[in-house]
Amino acid sequence: MREVFQAELKQVGEELVEIATLVRKALSEARQAFLEADLETAQDVIAGDARIDFMQNELDERSIDILALQSPVASDLRMIVGALRMSSSLERMGDLARHLAQDARRRYPEPVLPSQLEDTFRRMFDLDLEIIEGVIQILETREMSIADDIYTKKAEVNSLHQEVFNALGSDSWDSPVSTAVDVTLSARYLERIGDHGVSVARKVAYLVTGEWTPSATMERPTGHGHISAN
């Protein structure tokens, strides 16, 4: 029975990595759709989100079954509770990638962004892709040094997010209100993707250390306070 139980735990871990890999693909394609006004790719991202949702539901049901049937304790219990929380964060990252693709589809054939913000958003997308890549690696290895890189990248996302708001409030902003709304929401989606990546990294730390609240060394201050993992 113990061997069966360990195999079930291993499968849960593998499914988390599979979901994270799908999220990476969704975000990469959302980047292309958003920055290049690529309608076909946007449609692929929107349709593909159902697969992420399905896998999250499957993982959650499996985890609940393990809790009910195996009565795990100590580190095994942490693994199941952490998996339930991490799957929710990963699913939300997929949703946010879908929102970005929907922005691209709604504005097609026009671009979502004014030219003055293209470089800023390109960098935000790139950082979020590096964050989800780090999430995949930390799920596979539980190597906590990867978390430091995730926190650093999230701090840069925060700074770029603030740059977007600075641009919206500047005297040089001359785009219509509809563009300002799209820019505001899209920047928020990218900022939240990074937040969820940080949240997963912290939950892996919970699996490794047994401590749910991150230590002071895991906090990376930005120019506007600490990183949120809500």
Secondary structure, 3 states (H helix, E strand, C coil): CHHHHHHHHHHHHHHHHHHHHHHHHHHHHHHHHHHHCCHHHHHHHHHHHHHHHHHHHHHHHHHHHHHHHHCCCHHHHHHHHHHHHHHHHHHHHHHHHHHHHHHHHHHCCCCCCCHHHHHHHHHHHHHHHHHHHHHHHHHHHCCCHHHHHHHHHHHHHHHHHHHHHHHHCCCCCCCCHHHHHHHHHHHHHHHHHHHHHHHHHHHHHHHHHCCCCCCHHHCCCECCECCCCC
